Amino acid sequence: FGDGGITALGANVLNMAIIGGCTGLYTFKALKGKLGIYASAGIGAWLATVVAALACAIEMAIAGTFPINIGIPSMVLYHVFIGIIEAVLTVIVLLALDKFRPDLLAWNRGEADE
């Protein structure tokens, strides 16, 4: 799609660090009491991937790279599957950290605002 390199750094930071990061964090915080830590983290990772892809598709449509009616379904559908991989990897990493370095996880340190 032409999204890469130094010229797209600002958009990539916005999409992955800000939009994706906030989506994942607030999804995790909203769901952890209801679904548990690992399920919430997996759902947050999946949703962060999909929402960041949606934002990218909208930005690229505004830039004229492709029509929005083609870009959104293409980007979101593709990233639905990438998000599944992201969710699985996130849960695996959290399980490994919980087993081998539990001191790195806020919920094991008894911090109030995890």
All heavy atoms as an XYZ file, in Angstrom:
828
protein
N       0.813     -1.207      0.000
C       0.000      0.000      0.000
C       0.848      1.259      0.000
O       0.322      2.353     -0.059
C      -0.917      0.030      1.219
C      -1.976     -1.024      1.216
C      -2.193     -1.786      2.335
C      -2.752     -1.248      0.107
C      -3.174     -2.746      2.366
C      -3.738     -2.206      0.118
C      -3.948     -2.953      1.247
N       2.132      1.138      0.153
C       2.981      2.314      0.188
C       3.115      2.892      1.581
O       3.475      4.059      1.715
N       2.801      2.141      2.620
C       2.973      2.663      3.978
C       4.242      2.056      4.562
O       4.301      0.900      4.896
C       1.767      2.370      4.862
C       1.575      0.894      5.142
O       2.013      0.088      4.318
O       1.013      0.557      6.183
N       5.265      2.849      4.634
C       6.507      2.346      5.187
C       7.597      3.383      5.093
O       7.453      4.412      4.444
N       8.668      3.108      5.761
C       9.795      4.024      5.715
C       9.602      5.218      6.617
O       8.636      5.338      7.366
N      10.555      6.111      6.531
C      10.582      7.287      7.403
C       9.415      8.234      7.124
O       8.949      8.929      8.028
C      11.946      8.007      7.300
C      12.127      9.010      8.435
C      12.098      8.688      5.958
C      12.404      8.381      9.755
N       8.905      8.238      5.893
C       7.817      9.161      5.563
C       6.508      8.772      6.236
O       5.619      9.605      6.365
C       7.607      9.232      4.040
O       7.302      7.911      3.560
C       8.834      9.763      3.335
N       6.383      7.538      6.651
C       5.153      7.082      7.299
C       5.322      6.911      8.804
O       4.436      6.386      9.466
C       4.707      5.768      6.681
N       6.443      7.372      9.338
C       6.724      7.161     10.757
C       5.658      7.782     11.655
O       5.195      7.151     12.608
C       8.104      7.711     11.115
C       8.563      7.482     12.545
C       8.640      5.987     12.835
C       9.913      8.128     12.771
N       5.244      8.991     11.369
C       4.229      9.652     12.188
C       2.909      8.896     12.202
O       2.296      8.706     13.251
N       2.478      8.443     11.030
C       1.229      7.683     10.945
C       1.362      6.340     11.657
O       0.431      5.898     12.337
C       0.836      7.470      9.488
N       2.518      5.701     11.523
C       2.719      4.414     12.199
C       2.745      4.573     13.712
O       2.196      3.743     14.435
C       4.004      3.741     11.709
C       3.845      3.164     10.323
O       2.757      2.787      9.914
N       4.936      3.098      9.584
N       3.367      5.636     14.203
C       3.378      5.892     15.643
C       1.950      6.160     16.130
O       1.522      5.620     17.147
C       4.318      7.070     15.993
C       4.102      7.542     17.418
C       5.765      6.662     15.783
N       1.226      6.974     15.393
C      -0.156      7.261     15.767
C      -0.984      5.978     15.811
O      -1.674      5.707     16.800
C      -0.787      8.250     14.787
C      -2.285      8.505     14.976
C      -2.548      9.216     16.294
C      -2.850      9.290     13.816
N      -0.903      5.181     14.751
C      -1.742      3.986     14.656
C      -1.354      2.912     15.656
O      -2.211      2.362     16.348
C      -1.682      3.400     13.245
C      -2.306      4.315     12.232
O      -3.151      5.123     12.547
N      -1.870      4.211     11.002
N      -0.075      2.573     15.707
C       0.336      1.430     16.525
C       0.590      1.795     17.981
O       0.208      1.053     18.884
C       1.568      0.779     15.915
C       1.253      0.112     14.582
S       2.617     -0.821     13.896
C       3.676      0.479     13.319
N       1.228      2.932     18.232
C       1.583      3.280     19.608
C       0.427      3.955     20.342
O       0.134      3.598     21.483
C       2.814      4.185     19.622
N      -0.204      4.904     19.701
C      -1.241      5.668     20.400
C      -2.604      4.986     20.287
O      -3.201      4.611     21.300
C      -1.277      7.121     19.889
C       0.066      7.797     20.193
C      -2.446      7.884     20.518
C       0.256      9.150     19.567
N      -3.092      4.805     19.061
C      -4.423      4.204     18.887
C      -4.422      2.748     19.345
O      -5.260      2.336     20.154
C      -4.900      4.333     17.431
C      -5.113      5.816     17.091
C      -6.171      3.531     17.196
C      -5.415      6.082     15.631
N      -3.472      1.959     18.854
C      -3.404      0.552     19.235
C      -3.098      0.361     20.712
O      -3.717     -0.465     21.389
N      -2.142      1.121     21.215
C      -1.766      1.004     22.629
C      -2.900      1.355     23.565
O      -3.169      0.639     24.543
N      -3.578      2.454     23.287
C      -4.702      2.857     24.141
C      -5.867      1.887     24.031
O      -6.509      1.563     25.033
C      -5.151      4.281     23.790
S      -3.980      5.552     24.312
N      -6.128      1.399     22.824
C      -7.202      0.416     22.651
C      -6.916     -0.839     23.464
O      -7.789     -1.345     24.182
C      -7.367      0.055     21.163
O      -7.705      1.227     20.423
C      -8.442     -0.994     20.965
N      -5.700     -1.357     23.354
C      -5.337     -2.562     24.097
C      -5.394     -2.360     25.597
O      -5.937     -3.188     26.335
N      -4.834     -1.244     26.070
C      -4.801     -0.970     27.508
C      -6.199     -0.831     28.092
O      -6.534     -1.464     29.102
C      -3.997      0.303     27.789
C      -4.029      0.785     29.239
C      -3.319     -0.203     30.150
C      -3.415      2.165     29.349
N      -7.023     -0.004     27.470
C      -8.338      0.248     28.051
C      -9.290     -0.931     27.871
O     -10.183     -1.136     28.702
C      -8.925      1.551     27.511
C      -8.119      2.738     28.000
C      -7.449      3.575     27.119
C      -7.979      2.981     29.363
C      -6.679      4.631     27.578
C      -7.215      4.034     29.833
C      -6.574      4.856     28.934
O      -5.817      5.900     29.399
N      -9.084     -1.738     26.833
C      -9.860     -2.969     26.704
C      -9.487     -3.928     27.831
O     -10.352     -4.530     28.473
C      -9.609     -3.630     25.331
O     -10.003     -2.727     24.305
C     -10.384     -4.927     25.199
N      -8.184     -4.066     28.071
C      -7.703     -4.927     29.159
C      -8.274     -4.470     30.493
O      -8.802     -5.272     31.264
C      -6.177     -4.910     29.197
C      -5.597     -5.587     30.403
C      -5.583     -6.970     30.494
C      -5.065     -4.853     31.448
C      -5.056     -7.605     31.609
C      -4.532     -5.474     32.562
C      -4.528     -6.859     32.647
N      -8.177     -3.177     30.782
C      -8.670     -2.664     32.061
C     -10.176     -2.846     32.220
O     -10.663     -3.128     33.307
C      -8.307     -1.186     32.214
C      -6.847     -0.978     32.526
C      -6.559      0.481     32.828
C      -5.151      0.625     33.340
N      -4.943      1.864     34.044
N     -10.915     -2.698     31.120
C     -12.371     -2.824     31.196
C     -12.818     -4.271     31.377
O     -13.832     -4.529     32.024
C     -13.004     -2.250     29.932
N     -12.056     -5.220     30.850
C     -12.496     -6.612     30.859
C     -11.854     -7.496     31.915
O     -12.351     -8.586     32.181
C     -12.241     -7.239     29.474
C     -13.007     -6.659     28.306
C     -12.593     -7.351     27.016
C     -14.501     -6.764     28.526
N     -10.744     -7.048     32.524
C      -9.999     -7.963     33.403
C     -10.804     -8.427     34.614
O     -10.616     -9.550     35.071
C      -8.676     -7.348     33.840
C      -8.795     -6.223     34.819
C      -7.432     -5.708     35.203
C      -7.617     -4.525     36.123
N      -6.370     -3.948     36.518
N     -11.696     -7.623     35.127
C     -12.523     -8.044     36.258
C     -13.590     -9.051     35.865
O     -14.015     -9.865     36.664
N     -14.004     -9.003     34.603
C     -15.065     -9.884     34.137
C     -14.538    -11.183     33.546
O     -15.115    -12.242     33.742
C     -15.895     -9.158     33.076
C     -16.579     -7.913     33.567
C     -17.277     -7.185     32.428
C     -17.848     -5.889     32.941
N     -17.309     -4.721     32.315
N     -13.453    -11.096     32.789
C     -12.967    -12.267     32.047
C     -11.659    -12.838     32.569
O     -11.251    -13.901     32.135
C     -12.771    -11.892     30.568
C     -14.004    -11.419     29.819
C     -13.635    -11.017     28.403
C     -15.065    -12.501     29.800
N     -10.996    -12.110     33.430
C      -9.691    -12.550     33.895
C      -8.576    -11.872     33.113
O      -8.793    -11.279     32.057
N      -7.386    -11.984     33.645
C      -6.249    -11.261     33.095
C      -5.880    -11.732     31.694
O      -5.697    -10.932     30.786
C      -5.044    -11.378     34.048
C      -5.332    -10.589     35.324
C      -3.760    -10.903     33.398
C      -4.324    -10.787     36.429
N      -5.763    -13.032     31.496
C      -5.250    -13.543     30.227
C      -6.244    -13.372     29.087
O      -5.859    -12.986     27.975
C      -4.815    -14.998     30.388
C      -3.722    -15.127     31.411
C      -3.970    -15.748     32.625
C      -2.467    -14.587     31.190
C      -2.978    -15.847     33.591
C      -1.471    -14.664     32.143
C      -1.730    -15.301     33.339
O      -0.751    -15.375     34.277
N      -7.506    -13.647     29.328
C      -8.518    -13.446     28.291
C      -8.627    -11.969     27.933
O      -8.723    -11.610     26.753
C      -9.866    -13.983     28.749
N      -8.579    -11.106     28.928
C      -8.667     -9.672     28.687
C      -7.471     -9.163     27.890
O      -7.619     -8.338     26.987
C      -8.745     -8.914     30.007
O      -9.860     -9.322     30.732
N      -6.294     -9.659     28.227
C      -5.098     -9.258     27.491
C      -5.164     -9.743     26.051
O      -4.789     -9.014     25.124
C      -3.852     -9.797     28.179
N      -5.645    -10.956     25.832
C      -5.772    -11.479     24.469
C      -6.767    -10.693     23.650
O      -6.501    -10.338     22.498
N      -7.909    -10.393     24.232
C      -8.920     -9.610     23.522
C      -8.402     -8.198     23.251
O      -8.597     -7.644     22.169
C     -10.244     -9.586     24.309
C     -10.859    -10.977     24.317
C     -11.220     -8.568     23.719
C     -12.020    -11.149     25.276
N      -7.731     -7.620     24.221
C      -7.165     -6.286     24.027
C      -6.130     -6.258     22.919
O      -6.089     -5.327     22.108
N      -5.286     -7.281     22.853
C      -4.271     -7.356     21.793
C      -4.924     -7.513     20.427
O      -4.521     -6.868     19.452
C      -3.322     -8.518     22.063
N      -5.953     -8.354     20.350
C      -6.660     -8.549     19.088
C      -7.343     -7.251     18.636
O      -7.197     -6.829     17.492
C      -7.705     -9.664     19.231
C      -8.500     -9.866     17.982
C      -8.133    -10.613     16.906
C      -9.777     -9.296     17.674
N      -9.107    -10.532     15.942
C     -10.124     -9.733     16.397
C     -10.646     -8.457     18.361
C     -11.320     -9.368     15.778
C     -11.823     -8.091     17.755
C     -12.161     -8.541     16.475
N      -8.056     -6.634     19.546
C      -8.783     -5.414     19.207
C      -7.833     -4.278     18.846
O      -8.107     -3.496     17.928
C      -9.707     -5.005     20.357
C     -10.717     -3.910     20.059
C     -11.648     -4.326     18.931
C     -11.517     -3.587     21.307
N      -6.711     -4.176     19.529
C      -5.728     -3.138     19.214
C      -5.216     -3.287     17.791
O      -5.055     -2.291     17.069
C      -4.567     -3.201     20.202
N      -4.973     -4.516     17.369
C      -4.499     -4.769     16.016
C      -5.552     -4.364     14.985
O      -5.240     -3.700     13.993
C      -4.142     -6.265     15.854
O      -3.168     -6.604     16.833
C      -3.604     -6.564     14.477
N      -6.783     -4.739     15.210
C      -7.857     -4.455     14.259
C      -8.166     -2.961     14.194
O      -8.315     -2.384     13.105
C      -9.121     -5.275     14.603
C     -10.287     -4.886     13.724
C      -8.832     -6.762     14.465
N      -8.222     -2.298     15.340
C      -8.538     -0.863     15.361
C      -7.406     -0.047     14.725
O      -7.657      0.912     13.995
C      -8.851     -0.392     16.803
C      -8.950      1.110     16.885
C     -10.144     -1.026     17.283
N      -6.167     -0.424     14.981
C      -5.032      0.268     14.349
C      -5.068      0.091     12.834
O      -4.776      1.036     12.081
C      -3.718     -0.244     14.919
N      -5.441     -1.082     12.355
C      -5.562     -1.319     10.914
C      -6.698     -0.489     10.316
O      -6.574      0.049      9.214
C      -5.784     -2.798     10.638
N      -7.794     -0.382     11.048
C      -8.911      0.445     10.598
C      -8.483      1.906     10.478
O      -8.784      2.573      9.483
C     -10.089      0.310     11.567
C     -11.290      1.212     11.310
C     -11.921      0.888      9.972
C     -12.312      1.055     12.428
N      -7.765      2.404     11.469
C      -7.282      3.786     11.423
C      -6.351      3.993     10.234
O      -6.433      5.011      9.533
C      -6.571      4.138     12.728
N      -5.484      3.027      9.981
C      -4.565      3.113      8.850
C      -5.330      3.149      7.535
O      -5.000      3.927      6.641
C      -3.590      1.935      8.882
S      -2.414      1.946      7.526
N      -6.349      2.304      7.408
C      -7.144      2.280      6.176
C      -7.839      3.617      5.944
O      -7.874      4.120      4.810
C      -8.169      1.150      6.240
N      -8.351      4.210      7.005
C      -9.011      5.513      6.877
C      -8.001      6.582      6.464
O      -8.269      7.388      5.566
C      -9.733      5.885      8.188
C     -10.912      4.936      8.420
C     -10.192      7.337      8.169
C     -11.531      5.023      9.802
N      -6.829      6.579      7.095
C      -5.804      7.558      6.745
C      -5.349      7.408      5.299
O      -5.151      8.394      4.588
C      -4.596      7.405      7.671
C      -4.881      7.791      9.098
C      -3.860      7.239     10.075
O      -2.862      6.627      9.622
O      -4.060      7.401     11.283
N      -5.175      6.170      4.863
C      -4.720      5.943      3.492
C      -5.799      6.298      2.478
O      -5.493      6.753      1.376
C      -4.242      4.502      3.343
C      -2.965      4.270      4.138
S      -2.377      2.592      4.094
C      -1.738      2.525      2.446
N      -7.061      6.121      2.831
C      -8.141      6.541      1.944
C      -8.189      8.063      1.845
O      -8.377      8.613      0.747
C      -9.470      5.996      2.447
N      -7.971      8.745      2.971
C      -7.932     10.211      2.951
C      -6.773     10.702      2.087
O      -6.895     11.683      1.364
C      -7.838     10.769      4.390
C      -9.143     10.507      5.133
C      -7.493     12.256      4.383
C      -9.076     10.794      6.625
N      -5.653      9.974      2.136
C      -4.480     10.351      1.341
C      -4.652     10.023     -0.140
O      -3.829     10.429     -0.956
C      -3.242      9.646      1.880
N      -5.692      9.288     -0.484
C      -5.936      8.966     -1.885
C      -5.244      7.709     -2.378
O      -5.173      7.473     -3.577
N      -4.749      6.897     -1.457
C      -4.053      5.672     -1.846
C      -5.010      4.657     -2.457
O      -4.681      3.993     -3.426
C      -3.336      5.051     -0.630
O      -2.507      6.040     -0.039
C      -2.505      3.857     -1.023
N      -6.192      4.518     -1.884
C      -7.223      3.637     -2.417
C      -8.575      4.104     -1.911
O      -8.654      4.849     -0.929
C      -6.983      2.167     -2.045
C      -6.672      1.928     -0.594
C      -7.611      2.133      0.409
C      -5.420      1.487     -0.217
C      -7.323      1.909      1.730
C      -5.119      1.254      1.114
C      -6.071      1.463      2.087
N      -9.656      3.681     -2.561
C     -10.992      4.067     -2.095
C     -11.300      3.447     -0.734
O     -10.900      2.320     -0.450
C     -11.937      3.511     -3.158
C     -11.091      3.099     -4.302
C      -9.701      2.922     -3.803
N     -12.019      4.184      0.082
C     -12.312      3.727      1.440
C     -13.157      2.454      1.446
O     -12.994      1.603      2.315
C     -12.971      4.858      2.272
C     -12.862      4.534      3.757
C     -14.401      5.100      1.848
C     -13.066      5.724      4.657
N     -14.027      2.287      0.462
C     -14.882      1.092      0.422
C     -14.098     -0.176      0.071
O     -14.579     -1.274      0.301
C     -16.053      1.278     -0.543
C     -15.606      1.491     -1.971
O     -14.492      1.953     -2.224
N     -16.468      1.171     -2.902
N     -12.909     -0.037     -0.449
C     -12.029     -1.186     -0.707
C     -11.016     -1.326      0.426
O     -10.708     -2.426      0.869
C     -11.305     -1.035     -2.057
C     -12.329     -1.082     -3.191
C     -10.240     -2.111     -2.236
C     -11.753     -0.753     -4.547
N     -10.504     -0.209      0.897
C      -9.439     -0.215      1.897
C      -9.849     -0.754      3.251
O      -9.134     -1.569      3.843
N     -10.984     -0.314      3.741
C     -11.403     -0.755      5.080
C     -11.656     -2.266      5.130
O     -11.087     -2.946      5.984
C     -12.614      0.054      5.594
C     -12.146      1.456      5.964
C     -13.264     -0.627      6.793
C     -13.242      2.373      6.453
N     -12.454     -2.831      4.221
C     -12.640     -4.287      4.308
C     -11.341     -5.068      4.121
O     -11.113     -6.072      4.808
C     -13.630     -4.601      3.176
C     -14.298     -3.318      2.870
C     -13.313     -2.244      3.202
N     -10.493     -4.601      3.221
C      -9.235     -5.309      2.978
C      -8.331     -5.278      4.201
O      -7.808     -6.315      4.633
C      -8.500     -4.688      1.792
O      -9.269     -4.779      0.627
N      -8.122     -4.112      4.754
C      -7.223     -3.979      5.900
C      -7.795     -4.678      7.135
O      -7.079     -5.384      7.840
C      -6.976     -2.503      6.219
C      -6.124     -1.784      5.212
S      -4.397     -2.221      5.334
C      -3.911     -1.236      6.738
N      -9.066     -4.478      7.405
C      -9.653     -5.038      8.619
C      -9.728     -6.564      8.531
O      -9.366     -7.253      9.486
C     -11.031     -4.410      8.912
C     -11.740     -5.139     10.025
C     -10.866     -2.941      9.267
N     -10.164     -7.104      7.402
C     -10.260     -8.557      7.274
C      -8.900     -9.222      7.438
O      -8.758    -10.207      8.163
C     -10.871     -8.937      5.930
C     -11.018    -10.436      5.685
C     -12.007    -11.043      6.676
C     -11.464    -10.704      4.263
N      -7.899     -8.677      6.814
C      -6.553     -9.220      6.904
C      -6.042     -9.162      8.346
O      -5.463    -10.108      8.855
C      -5.648     -8.423      5.960
C      -4.232     -8.885      5.885
C      -3.889    -10.082      5.269
C      -3.205     -8.116      6.429
C      -2.575    -10.503      5.188
C      -1.889     -8.529      6.353
C      -1.587     -9.725      5.727
O      -0.286    -10.129      5.657
N      -6.300     -8.036      9.018
C      -5.793     -7.858     10.376
C      -6.624     -8.579     11.437
O      -6.163     -8.732     12.566
C      -5.640     -6.368     10.692
C      -4.420     -5.796     10.057
N      -4.400     -5.390      8.747
C      -3.174     -5.597     10.539
C      -3.190     -4.958      8.442
N      -2.424     -5.079      9.522
N      -7.817     -9.019     11.109
C      -8.575     -9.873     12.029
C      -7.774    -11.144     12.303
O      -7.671    -11.599     13.444
C      -9.978    -10.192     11.461
C     -10.595    -11.408     12.126
C     -10.891     -8.987     11.608
N      -7.164    -11.688     11.257
C      -6.372    -12.914     11.412
C      -5.003    -12.629     12.037
O      -4.528    -13.408     12.857
C      -6.229    -13.622     10.068
C      -7.550    -14.089      9.536
C      -8.164    -13.439      8.480
C      -8.211    -15.158     10.132
C      -9.393    -13.847      8.008
C      -9.450    -15.578      9.668
C     -10.046    -14.918      8.598
N      -4.396    -11.515     11.674
C      -3.139    -11.119     12.315
C      -3.386    -10.886     13.807
O      -2.561    -11.225     14.651
C      -2.554     -9.869     11.654
C      -2.107    -10.191     10.224
C      -1.393     -9.301     12.461
C      -1.655     -8.989      9.435
N      -4.532    -10.308     14.146
C      -4.885    -10.053     15.541
C      -5.007    -11.321     16.361
O      -4.701    -11.328     17.555
N      -5.459    -12.401     15.733
C      -5.538    -13.683     16.445
C      -4.138    -14.138     16.847
O      -3.909    -14.569     17.982
C      -6.253    -14.744     15.588
C      -7.722    -14.360     15.407
C      -6.122    -16.135     16.207
C      -8.471    -15.186     14.379
N      -3.196    -14.018     15.917
C      -1.809    -14.373     16.222
C      -1.270    -13.465     17.322
O      -0.601    -13.921     18.257
C      -0.938    -14.289     14.951
C      -1.435    -15.300     13.915
C       0.533    -14.507     15.275
C      -0.865    -15.083     12.525
N      -1.569    -12.179     17.231
C      -1.128    -11.216     18.249
C      -1.694    -11.570     19.616
O      -0.996    -11.504     20.631
C      -1.570     -9.810     17.847
C      -1.122     -8.731     18.784
C       0.354     -8.418     18.673
O       0.927     -8.557     17.601
O       0.917     -8.025     19.716
N      -2.962    -11.947     19.664
C      -3.597    -12.311     20.934
C      -2.947    -13.554     21.542
O      -2.650    -13.586     22.740
C      -5.095    -12.548     20.722
N      -2.711    -14.559     20.727
C      -2.087    -15.789     21.214
C      -0.684    -15.509     21.738
O      -0.304    -15.962     22.824
C      -2.073    -16.867     20.107
C      -1.204    -18.045     20.494
C      -3.494    -17.325     19.791
N       0.087    -14.739     20.989
C       1.447    -14.417     21.430
C       1.447    -13.588     22.707
O       2.292    -13.795     23.587
C       2.211    -13.686     20.325
C       2.583    -14.540     19.117
C       3.211    -13.685     18.025
C       3.530    -15.655     19.522
N       0.522    -12.670     22.831
C       0.432    -11.856     24.041
C       0.161    -12.730     25.268
O       0.809    -12.583     26.305
C      -0.682    -10.792     23.896
O      -0.330     -9.916     22.820
C      -0.864     -9.993     25.166
N      -0.777    -13.646     25.140
C      -1.100    -14.537     26.264
C       0.080    -15.453     26.590
O       0.402    -15.665     27.761
C      -2.386    -15.337     25.971
C      -2.621    -16.401     27.020
C      -3.580    -14.388     25.890
N       0.760    -15.956     25.565
C       1.930    -16.811     25.801
C       3.015    -16.053     26.551
O       3.610    -16.563     27.512
C       2.468    -17.389     24.472
C       1.507    -18.447     23.937
C       3.867    -17.979     24.650
C       1.813    -18.909     22.527
N       3.283    -14.827     26.139
C       4.308    -14.020     26.815
C       3.904    -13.731     28.257
O       4.726    -13.822     29.176
C       4.583    -12.716     26.032
C       5.402    -11.746     26.850
C       5.282    -13.029     24.724
N       2.648    -13.392     28.486
C       2.196    -13.128     29.854
C       2.276    -14.373     30.728
O       2.678    -14.296     31.900
C       0.773    -12.573     29.855
C       0.630    -11.136     29.389
C      -0.837    -10.747     29.329
C       1.403    -10.191     30.280
N       1.911    -15.519     30.184
C       2.026    -16.768     30.941
C       3.481    -17.074     31.282
O       3.786    -17.492     32.408
C       1.417    -17.927     30.151
C      -0.112    -17.971     30.097
C      -0.582    -18.974     29.051
C      -0.686    -18.296     31.455
N       4.376    -16.857     30.317
C       5.800    -17.099     30.569
C       6.336    -16.126     31.612
O       7.089    -16.526     32.511
C       6.591    -16.972     29.267
N       5.961    -14.861     31.514
C       6.391    -13.893     32.519
C       5.845    -14.244     33.892
O       6.554    -14.132     34.897
C       5.945    -12.481     32.134
C       6.762    -11.781     31.069
C       6.090    -10.474     30.665
C       8.176    -11.529     31.553
N       4.598    -14.656     33.943
C       3.988    -15.013     35.224
C       4.693    -16.213     35.858
O       4.790    -16.305     37.072
C       2.506    -15.306     35.018
C       1.683    -15.036     36.259
O       2.187    -14.383     37.194
O       0.521    -15.470     36.290
N       5.204    -17.096     35.023
C       5.884    -18.284     35.545
C       7.339    -17.998     35.919
O       7.804    -18.410     36.976
C       5.837    -19.405     34.509
C       6.498    -20.673     34.969
C       6.338    -21.786     33.969
C       6.991    -23.059     34.503
N       6.841    -24.167     33.572
N       8.064    -17.293     35.037
C       9.505    -17.146     35.228
C       9.937    -15.817     35.850
O      10.964    -15.751     36.495
C      10.238    -17.341     33.888
C      10.056    -18.714     33.332
C       9.257    -18.920     32.223
C      10.652    -19.810     33.932
C       9.084    -20.197     31.702
C      10.481    -21.088     33.426
C       9.696    -21.277     32.305
N       9.186    -14.745     35.619
C       9.515    -13.435     36.196
C       8.257    -12.729     36.676
O       7.881    -11.670     36.180
C      10.219    -12.554     35.156
C      11.642    -12.909     34.808
C      12.631    -12.731     35.953
N      12.592    -11.442     36.610
C      13.336    -10.394     36.277
N      14.197    -10.472     35.294
N      13.240     -9.265     36.936
N       7.572    -13.293     37.651
C       6.317    -12.695     38.106
C       6.492    -11.293     38.690
O       5.537    -10.525     38.748
C       5.809    -13.680     39.159
C       7.002    -14.460     39.574
C       7.917    -14.493     38.393
N       7.712    -10.962     39.097
C       7.962     -9.630     39.657
C       7.804     -8.526     38.619
O       7.653     -7.355     38.970
C       9.369     -9.573     40.264
C      10.447     -9.906     39.250
O      10.384    -11.016     38.655
O      11.349     -9.076     39.033
N       7.818     -8.853     37.345
C       7.671     -7.848     36.293
C       6.219     -7.468     36.028
O       5.958     -6.473     35.360
C       8.305     -8.353     34.991
C       9.816     -8.579     35.025
C      10.281     -9.150     33.697
C      10.549     -7.289     35.342
N       5.286     -8.241     36.525
C       3.869     -7.999     36.264
C       3.237     -7.248     37.424
O       3.356     -7.646     38.576
C       3.149     -9.327     36.023
C       3.674    -10.127     34.829
C       3.028    -11.497     34.791
C       3.447     -9.378     33.532
N       2.539     -6.179     37.104
C       1.965     -5.299     38.124
C       1.005     -6.042     39.047
O       0.972     -5.781     40.247
C       1.254     -4.121     37.462
N       0.221     -6.964     38.511
C      -0.752     -7.665     39.357
C      -0.093     -8.595     40.357
O      -0.713     -8.973     41.333
C      -1.799     -8.404     38.520
C      -1.252     -9.409     37.548
C      -0.806    -10.659     37.833
C      -1.114     -9.248     36.152
N      -0.394    -11.290     36.693
C      -0.580    -10.443     35.632
C      -1.394     -8.212     35.261
C      -0.319    -10.640     34.288
C      -1.134     -8.414     33.929
C      -0.595     -9.599     33.447
N       1.156     -8.944     40.148
C       1.876     -9.760     41.141
C       2.584     -8.919     42.179
O       3.011     -9.441     43.199
C       2.898    -10.675     40.447
C       2.222    -11.784     39.686
O       1.135    -12.200     40.033
N       2.860    -12.238     38.629
N       2.712     -7.646     41.923
C       3.347     -6.739     42.880
C       2.325     -6.090     43.791
O       2.667     -5.315     44.675
C       4.147     -5.656     42.148
C       5.359     -6.188     41.422
C       6.267     -5.072     40.945
N       5.569     -4.061     40.156
C       5.582     -3.992     38.828
N       6.257     -4.871     38.128
N       4.972     -3.019     38.187
N       1.048     -6.367     43.550
C      -0.009     -5.818     44.387
C      -0.278     -4.338     44.136
O      -0.806     -3.653     44.997
N       0.060     -3.864     42.960
C      -0.190     -2.451     42.643
C      -1.672     -2.264     42.372
O      -2.313     -3.059     41.698
C       0.645     -2.024     41.442
C       2.137     -2.053     41.752
C       2.992     -1.657     40.556
O       2.438     -1.192     39.555
O       4.204     -1.825     40.654
N      -2.193     -1.182     42.904
C      -3.637     -0.931     42.801
C      -4.081     -0.669     41.366
O      -5.071     -1.188     40.915
C      -4.019      0.242     43.689
N      -3.355      0.148     40.626
C      -3.735      0.503     39.260
C      -2.888     -0.305     38.289
O      -1.844      0.114     37.853
C      -3.545      1.996     39.008
C      -4.123      2.417     37.671
O      -5.113      1.822     37.241
O      -3.581      3.337     37.071
N      -3.370     -1.486     37.976
C      -2.627     -2.391     37.102
C      -2.772     -1.892     35.717
O      -2.707     -2.410     34.736
C      -3.133     -3.810     37.256
C      -2.979     -4.296     38.663
C      -3.697     -5.603     38.902
O      -4.132     -6.245     37.961
O      -3.830     -5.979     40.059
